[in-house]
Amino acid sequence: MLLKRLCEASGPSGFEGEVRSLILKEIENYADDIKVDVMGNIIVHKKGKGKKVLIDAHMDEVGFIITGFNQDGTLRFSPLGGVNSKIIPSKVVLIGDKKINGVIGVKPIHLQSKEERKKGLGYKDCFIDIGANNRKESESLIELGEYVVFDTKFEEFGQGLISGKAFDDRMGCYVLIEALKENYNCDLYGVFTVQEEIGDRGAYVSAYNIMPDIGIALEGTICADMPSVPKHLSATEIGKGPAVSIMDKTSIFNDDIAQEIIDIANKNRIMYQRRRAIAGGNDAGAIIMSGEGAKVATISVPCRYIHSAISVASLEDIENTKKLLIEYIKTLN
């Protein structure tokens, strides 16, 4: 299953090679031109007439990077992207291309002071245990700068739901791969970008080189349909279809394009929802500022527990996101 392989591949910001190799094999027969730029972005061109359209999905996931060794053989590390330190203790991880097993350790609650219990523990209080007996042993196995990802298997459960890691943004990568298998009349660029989680860096480069008229960012987005979150604060809900964004911290999305997408959803009876929150940002923030600017929009798959060791999404939402994107691109003659 392509989606399973995408989600289980290791590819935090700056280390997207495994994901890139997987995607290149999947798309090799569906484009007029495919190249990998200096940053590591995959640029896929399906030649056509009219407006230049860029569809973007980022390959990287949140993760960590090894920054040092402790005398007892445990490892120091820092985040790659926005991972809340409160959710990382006791998580199982994989380190580097060799996928060495590790566990994120922290002082047990029995030994924490009242102050520590109140404020919670940060990255400086955590370490990665790889089972080494001392610093020399861990240095023989791990190099400084090795990347780290959560070790989470992709699974189906419940009524059409899936769980796994890296849904942000392997959901978008999957949808873009499927969309590239279709034929269109517009001048279409499909771009799989790097380093979105640390500031949309790959998208700045790719968008500047393409200079699109229209840019659509595909994302896995925040979902808060749970008891602890009031309904009016829930950005999106699982099972309600792809989310069409209004704005976020980096972009105000083009109202005309958003309305066109909504009209297409209604015409084709594709379930959709509006993304109510304006938090966060994505590659559209880079695309909108490329050259003389571009009209942008974002279509997202709702994902519970995003930017953590495990997320949850709906297979139906993913399928509807794919349908909506393909039908929209077909209107761009």
TACORMO-V337744 format. One line per field, one symbol per residue. psi: psi as a letter, one per 20 degrees, with the letter a starting at -180 (. if undefined). Layout:
# TACORMO-V337744
psi: ???
This chain:
# TACORMO-V337744
psi: pggghghiqpmrpiljggggggghhhjhjkqhppqpahhjqpoppoqarbqopppppqhqrqbrppirpqhjirqqrrqnanophhihpjqprppahilpqrpoqqpqhhiqrhghhgirqahiirrpojjqhrghghhihqqqjqrpqqnpqpqqrbnkqqqarkhnlighggggghhiirqrhrnpppporrkhikkkghhggghhhhmqhppppprprqplmrhipqhiiogrppijrqpoqgraiiqoqphggghggggggggjlpprrpohqjraraihhgghjpcjrqpqrppqpppqkqkahprprphhggghgggggghghhim.
